[in-house]
Structure formats: C-alpha cells, structure tokens
C-alpha cells in the first residue's frame, strides 16, 4: 500500500466494525473509516492500536456471540 517512510505522519483510524488501522494524514480517508484523534509516527500509532484494540473480532461478531 504505502512504502515505509520514517518522515510520514500517520493517524489512527477505525471503521464501523471497530477495526483499527493507520493512514497517512496527507491522504483522504477511505470510505467507512474515521480518525480517532491520535497522530504521529508509525510506531506511535501502532503502539496506540496495540493498547486499545484488545478484541480483534469485528463488532458484528461480538454482538452475535452476546445474542446467543
């Protein structure tokens, strides 16, 4: 997708299924993704995701489990 570039600034983004990713701040977000307010270098953004994204299942899969 994007080449590694130590000078690039990223933002942490999340979709409606509460899945996380990083995206360069210089690019428009793809449809269905919103920024969560965290920006920085790649390692900073990935560290944040590691702290907050503890259940990797999509939101819909978590709801299906609760509904059973």
Secondary structure by P-SEA (a helix, b strand, c coil): cccccccbbbbbbbcccccccccccccccccccccccccccaaaaaaaaaacccccccaaaaaaaaac
